[in-house]
């Protein structure tokens, strides 16, 4: 839907029929589309300053946007402040942040330990053009925590980490004599960054590799592709739980099969744990016991700063060793920038310890169980999938195991959920995605659960299985 015009927003604001995004159950419109229209109108009426900011941004950015994920109609809200686990928008509304910057904001906002580390770094300058004291410290923390990583290199985003991991895996295959291996196996629903996007069948801006797109969680279908193309594949890139596709966990037998097939064909198996590394002290690879050859990281490990990484087995990563005559180049002005290295070493080393990781993910499991119990009690076609502190809402009663299960859900119902959560003071992704941060306590968790319960009961007539 295009952004709302000034006249439309004025009309929304003047529509005195709209009093709440979640009316009493007796007043709920039986037509889902009408209910969604009313929710959009109420949203626009509540947020005139964000609309004005959106109009201003459209003067210099296409659609007022520089990050597609954050767009929503009729316009996105403008955040002006964050503190602890709360955010405030331009119109003064306060929200409990359960989105957690799509997993990157695991520390909440302005965590004192990380803030102190950044302040110390700022006091010593931040553009060195040289090594700094924190990069080796952070690298050692990562290598000690992640089972697959002997050596690691830093980048500026998870996207960049995946790009470099694939580049390294391709050269590794060539040097191992697998010169016919020119293809990458990925999975339908996979998201590995803006140039490695397979959520809706691919993207025109994807990197120009030859891709074999396999069905996620389909053992026989994927095994058949290995049988047919095994000699042509130099890397398999997958998430042990697909994040952007709806927190779709990989079945353990499926992940084990991929590990067996890649090993038998000499293919480099790469786990994209940019999101999922937060789900256990050593990532989902530790939790599942399925250990890849390489792992890509990002998001929270940089302490909330721009961060990415790729690492893995010593023999693969030594391709990037600049002391060797045939090494691969990997430059990047901000790979070891002083602020990220300082924030990352403090956050990953002092705050998100293995004990903190266990505590946060236990809290997430309990919250998701409470949410699903409410949905089951009310007998609605609504549920939450995920692992630990990551979850996604789905407007379907089908168990979430495959892309088809996710596709069966009502997108209008999910969008209505988004608007109702925003009206209730819960900051959430438009696609229903949740990533809890460590600053969320029992009171905030209870408020989130209560808001979902209000949505489910008030909108019950609209959340029936088709």
N, C-alpha and C positions, 0 to 999 in steps of 0.2 A: 504494500500500500504506500502511495506517495505521502510525503510529509504534509501535515495539515497546513492549510493557508491561514492567514490572519483572520479572514472572515469566518472560517470554520471554527477556529479557537474561540472567537468572540461568541459565536452561536452556542458552542459548548458551555461557555461560562454563563450564558444567559438562560440556559435550559434549567429552570428551577424544578423540573421533575426529577433531576438526578441529585439525590441526597447522599448516597453511599454506594461504594463499589460492591458492597456485600449487603443487600437489603434483607429484611426478615424473610424467613423461609416462605411464608405465605404470599410474599410479593414477588418471589423469583419468577422472572419471565420464562415460560416454558420453551421459548425459542432460543437456542444457544446463540445464534447469530445476533439476535436482538439484545440479549444479555451482554454479549461482547461489545456491541456498539455503545451501549449505555456505559459500560466500564471504561471504554476509550474516552467518551465524553467527560466522564467524571475526572479522569486522569488529566485531561487537557484543562479542565476548569480549575483544578487544584494547583496547576504548575505554570502560570503565565510567565514567570521570570525565566524558567528553563526554556520555554518556547522562544522567548526573546533572544536568549543566548544561542539557541539553535539557528534562528534566522541570521544572526550575526556570523556564525561559523560558516553558513552556506555561501557567504561572500568570498571566502578564500579557500574552501575545501569542497570537493565534489560531494553533494548531499550533506554538507556540514560534517563530514566523517573522514577520519584517518585510521580507523580500526573497525572493520566491518562487523565484527562480533557485537559491538556496542550499539549498533543501530536498532531502533525499534520504532514502529509507527504508533501514534502520529508524530512523535519526536522523542528523542532520549532526554533523560533528566541530566542536569549539570550538578556534579558533586562539588561542594565548596570546602568541605572539612571532614576529617576522619579522626576518631579518637577511640582507643580501645577496640571494641567490636562494633562501633557505631559510626554511621555516616550521616551527614546533613546535606541537603540539596539547596539549590539557589533560592527556593521559596521557603526555606526554614524548616522543612519536614525532617524529622529524625527517623533513622532506620537501624534495625539490627542487621548487621552485615553477615549473611549466611552464604554469600557468593564467594568471599575470600579471594577476589581478583582471579577467579578461575583457577584456583589452587596456589597462585603465587603469593597471596596475602595471608599465609598461614600464621604469621606473627601478629595479626591485627594491625592497628594503625599506631605508628610512633612508639613501638615497644622500647622501653627505657634502655635495655641492654644494647639493642641495635642502634638506637639513637646516640648513645654514648660512644659506640665504636665509630659511627660516622663523624661525630663531632671531633674525635681524636684525629681521624684521617684528614678532615678539613683543616685542622690546625697545622698540619704538616704539608699542605698543598696536595693537589690531586691529579696533576698531569705531569708525570715524571719522564716518560720516554725511556723507562728503565724498569728493572725488577723492583718488587716491593716485598716487604716482610711478611705479608699475609697470604700470598698466592700459594706458596709451598705448604703452609699450614692448612689452607682450605683443601688443597689437593690431597693431602694425607688423610684428612677427615673423610673425604669422599671415598678414597681407595679402601680405607679401613671398614667403612660401612657397607659398601656395595660388593656382593660376592664375586661378580664377574669382572670387576675392575682392578687390574694390576697397575695400570698407568692411565692418566687422564689428562685431557687438554680442555681449556676453557674457551667458550665462545660468548656471544652476546645474547643469544636466544636459543630456545629449544629447536626452533626451525634450523638455525645455523648448525647446531649440533648434529641434527639428522643429515643435513647436506654433507657435512664433513665425514660423518660415519660412512655414508654410502660411497663417497669418493675414496676413502681409505679401503673399504671392502672390495671395491672394484679393482684397485691396483693390487691388493693382496691376492685376489684370484688370478690376475694376470701373472704375477711373479711366482705363483704356485703352479703355473702351466695350464690354467683353466682359461685359455684365451677365447674359447667359444662362449664363455659365460658373460653375457652382456645385458641380462634382464634382472629386474627386481620384482620379487613377489611381495605384494602388499595385500590388504584385505578390505573388502567392502565395508564402509563405515569408519575406516581408519583416518585419523587426522594427525599429521606429523609436521604441521606448519603450513604457512600460506602458499608454499610451492610444492607441497606434498599432501594434497587434499583429496580424500576418496569417500567422503561422507555421502555425497549424492552422485556417485559415479565418476568423479574426477573433476578437474578444473582446467580451463584453458591456459592458466598460468603455471601449471605444474612443470617441474623440471623435465627436460626432454629425455628421460630414460624410457626404455621399453618396459612396460609394466604388465605383470600377470596379476590380475585382481582376483583373489581367492575368496571363497565364502567363509566368513568368520564363524568359528564353532562348528563347522561342518567337517568332520574327520574324513569321511570317505571322499567328499568332493575335493578337499584340499590334497589328500593323498594322491588322487588321480592326476592332479595337476603336477605334483612332484614327479610322478611316474612318467608323464609325457614331456615335461620341460626341465627336469632336474639338471641336465647338463648345460642348460642355457642360463641358469640362474646363478648370480654371484652373491646375492644377499636376500634375506627375508627380513622385512621390517614390519614389526607388529607391536601393538600395545597389549600387555597382559590383562588389562581391562580397558576397553575402548572408552575414552572419556567424552569427547565431543559427540559421539554417536549416541550417548544416553547412558553412560556408566554401565556398559555391557561387559560383565566379567567373562574372561576366557575360561572355558571348562578346563579342568586340570588335565583330563585325558587328551583334549585337543592340544593344549600347550605342550604336553609331553610328546605327542605325535610329531608336532613341528620340530621339536628338538631332535628327535630320532631321525627324521627325514633329512634335516639340514646336515646333521653329522654324517649320515651315510653318503650324501652327495658331495660333501666337502664345501657346503654353502655356509657363508657367515650369517649367523642368526643374530639379529639386532633387536633388543627390547627397547622400545621407546617408553622410558619411565619418566618422561618430563612431568607428567601429572602423578603417576602411580607410585613413585618412589616415596611419597609421604605416607603410604598406607601400612608400612611396617618399618622398623629400624633400618633394614637393608632392602627396602623396596618389596614389590610383589614377587620379585625373583626369590628373595629369601623366604617369603611366606609360602610360595608354591613349591619351592625346591627345584624349579626349572631355571637353570643357569645358562644364559645366552653367551655368545662370544664377545659381543659388544653391547654397551648400554648408552643411551642418550639421556641427558638430564636437563633440567631448566627450572624456571619458576622460582619456588621458595628458597632454593639452596643459596641463592645470592642475597638472602636477607631482605628481599623485597626490591632489590635493584635489578637492572637488566642483567640476565644471566643465562648461560647455557653451557653444556659440556658434552663431550663424548669420550668414552674410555672403553677399555676391554682388556683382552689377553695381551700379554707383553709382546708376543711375536707380531701381532697386528699393529699395536700402538707404536712399536719401535720404527715403523715406517716413517714416522714423523720426527724421529730423533735427529736434530740438526748436526750432531757430531758425526753422522754417517754420510759417506759421499753421495749416496743415491737417495737421500731422504726426500720426503714429500714436503712442499712448502705449506705452511699454514700461518698466515699473518692475521693481523687484526688489531687496530690501534687500541681498542677498548677490551681486548680479551682479558687482560689482567688489571683493569682499571682500579685505582686505589679504593674508591668508595665501595664497589661491589665486593672486592676481596676482603675489606674490613668488615662490612656488614655480613657477608657470608660466613666468615670464620667465627664471628660472634654468634650469629643466629644458629648455624648448623652445629657449632661446637658447644655452645653454652645454653641455648634456649631449646631448640628442637632436638633434645637428647633422645636416645633410645627409649628412656622411660616416658618422656613427654609424648613421643610418637605413639607408644602403646596406650597412654591415657586418652589422647585425643581420638584415636580410632575406636577405642572401647566406647567412648561417649557417642560417637557417630553411629555405631552399631545399635546402641540402645535407642537413640532418637529415631532411626529408620524403622526399627521394630515397632515403636509406639505409633509412628505414622501409618504403617501398614496395618496395624491392628485396628486403627480408627477406620481406615478404608474398608477393611473386611467387615467390621461391625455394621457399617452403614450400607454394605452391599453395593458399592459403587464401582464403576469401571475406572479406577484410579489407584495408582500404586507407586512405590519408590524402589528403584533398583540401585545397586552399588555395593561398595565395600567400605567399611570403616567410615572415615570422615568425608567421603565423596558419595553423592547420590543424585539421582535425577528422577523427576516426576514423569509418569506416563499415564495418559488417559486411556487405558485399556485394561481389561481383566485377564488378558493372556499372560502367562509366565514369560519373563523377558530373557530369552536365550539367543535369539537370532535377529537379524535385520528385519525380517518379516514381522516379528512380534512387535518391534518398535514402530514399524510403519503402520501397524493396525490401529494405533492410537489416534485420538482426535486432536488435531493441531489447534483447532479453535478452543477446545477445552483447556489445553495447556496455556494458550495465550490469555484466556480468562483467568486462569490461576495466577499468572504473572501480574496482571492488573490488580487482582484482589489482594495479593501479597503486598504489593507496593502500597495499596490503600491501608493495609493493616500495619505498615511500618516495618516490613520485612524486605530487605534488599536481596534480590534473587535474580538469576539469569532469565531472560525471556524464554529460553528453551527448558526451563524448570530445573536447571543445574544448581547444585549446592556443594560448597566446599567449606566446611567448618574451619574456623581459626581457633587458636589456643586461648584467646581472650573470652570466648563464649563459655559462660558458666551455666549452672543449673537454671537460674532465672531466665536467661536468654533462651536456653533450650526449651524451657516450658512455654515461653511466649511464642516461639516458632511452632511448636506442636499445637498450641491453642489456636493460632491463626489458621493452620491447615485444617484443624477440626471444624472451625467456623466455616471455612470454604466448603468442605465436604458436606456438612449438614445443610448449609444455606443453598448450595448449588446441586443438591442431591438429584433433583428431577432432571438435571441436564447431564448427569454423569452416569447414565445407564448404558450398559453394553448394547451395541447395535446388533 
